[in-house]
Amino acid sequence: MIIIKFIGPTPDMINSMGDKITAKETMIKAGVPVVPGGEGFLQSVEEAKGGKKMGYPVILKATAGGGGKGMRIVGKIVRWKRHYDTAKQEAAASFKNDGIYMEKFVEEPRHIEIQMAGDRFGKGLSFE
C-alpha cells in the first residue's frame, strides 16, 4: 500500500496569495510595508483616472500572472483609455484573467523575495 501525504500549505494559505490584490491585503494585515495603491480591482477607465490623487507616475498591473505582462506605466493624464484597455487585453490574453489594479510607480525598485512554506496545522515558515 502506498500512502501519499500532502505536505504543502493549506488551501487558505494558497488562496491568500492567489492574486496580487489579495496577496497585498494579506501583507498589509501582517504589517509588511507595501507600495501605495492596489486597493482593489479597477472596474473602469474612469476609476483608473483616480490615480491622479496618488501622483504620477502610476502603473496599471494585471492581478494575475507576472513577468511584466499586463503592465502599463501612466505618466500623466493623457491616453488613459488606451493604457487601461491595453493592460486589460494583455492580461486576458496572457492569464485568462483581465483583472487589473493600479499602484504608485516606483522607478528602479528594490524588493526582497522570500520563499514560504506552510504546514498542515496552518503555520507558515519563511526562508531567507
Sequence and secondary structure as in RCSB ss.txt:
>XXXX:A:sequence
MIIIKFIGPTPDMINSMGDKITAKETMIKAGVPVVPGGEGFLQSVEEAKGGKKMGYPVILKATAGGGGKGMRIVG
KIVRWKRHYDTAKQEAAASFKNDGIYMEKFVEEPRHIEIQMAGDRFGKGLSFE
>XXXX:A:secstr
       S  HHHHHHTSSHHHHHHHHHHTT    SB  S   SHHHHGGGGGT S EEEEESS  TTTT EEE 
SSTTHHHHHHHHHHHHHHHHS   EEEEE  SS      EEEE TTS EEEE 
